[in-house]
Amino acid sequence: MVVFLKILVTLFASVYGLDNGVARTPPMGWVAWERFACNTDCTNDPDNCISEKLFKDMADHIVSDGYKDVGYQFINIDDCWASKDRDSQGNLQADPIRFPSGIKALADYIHNKGLKMGIYADFGTHTCAGYPGSQDHLQQDVMTFAEWGVDMLKMDGCAYSDLHSMPQGYMNVSNYLNGTGRHIVFSCSWPAYWNEAGMKIDYTYVAKSCNLWRNYGDISDSWDSVKGIVQFYTSHQDEFQPVAGPGNWNDPDMLIIGGYGLSVDEQKAQFAIWSVLAAPLLMSNDLRNIPKESQQILQNMEIIKVNQDSLGKQARKVSSPTSKDLVLSKPLANGSYAVVFLNEGSFSGPHKITIDFKTVGLTSSKAMIRDLFQQKNIGTFESQYTAYVNPSGVVMVTMTPV
């Protein structure tokens, strides 16, 4: 009977794929990796090392500084949390010095604040930083995470040589997650490894096993890194855009707003573009020491509403292929369109960018234009709209037919 029930659970999960009821809008929260990387030196740098203290601090600031109020809810652990050794039963365990209370206690702390917790694992023998991977322990590790109260699992793909077996392997993990009975968001990395290797990806298959997935390499704290990701996404939009929607999201990686590498205009640009791409809004910054302007960008509720729109459509590039500027258009559930104008240049002053309403997707010849950074209506326009955009900056508007 026990064997029969296990088979039944596996078949049920396989038939229904990742219809797990989570991530109906892009997840929002905070993740350690880009800002804090694999700093494990808690002796000399106790405030910034990967430890339970760091994650508790960030959970505290998510709540006290207003991020939770506008929708940020995940506190996500990335690599370097684990002990270098599994326990006597083969289970993953946290580093006992940096996480003395254990991961379950940390999850309880985060849950008690009305937040959720994510964790990192790797499909291969080791994580990217050399900690124990989940190869040969996939189901065991998923059960461990569920017992700890994990709400999101990011599964990386370092130290795994057989790229061809990754799609089915990640599907198996998806089935194991469904079998726990706990609603766990599943973030997959295998499409990024396949893209890097030049392998063709069936994104319909990806969407059956993953709630969100990486397609490209890690972001770094620079405008060049952001631009490279945007260019990759717009050049592959015919592959990425059709499968995005409630429960399934392309993930261009972390928000680096409030870090060191972006000007204020560039921070606005990343937030606006990620919003219309229906991307997860996962910050990687130090919330204890963040400039006020950056906090205001990250908490712009009008832009967050675009990202969290129930229609769940990912924006498409609608500017001419020969244009030096970028215009992205995202349809919204109320019949409006969110439109981002990006000046990709870095020379001279603001650049004039014009787009026709028909090109955006509007069928009406007139539209009310609202600027989402200024948070005010600009007026009613006919046939087209022209934005004046700072170098490496954006203008973001909604266009509502009238």
Order of alpha helices (4+ residues) and beta strands (2+ residues): alpha-beta-alpha-alpha-beta-alpha-beta-alpha-beta-alpha-beta-alpha-alpha-beta-alpha-alpha-beta-alpha-beta-alpha-alpha-beta-beta-beta-beta-alpha-beta-beta-beta-beta
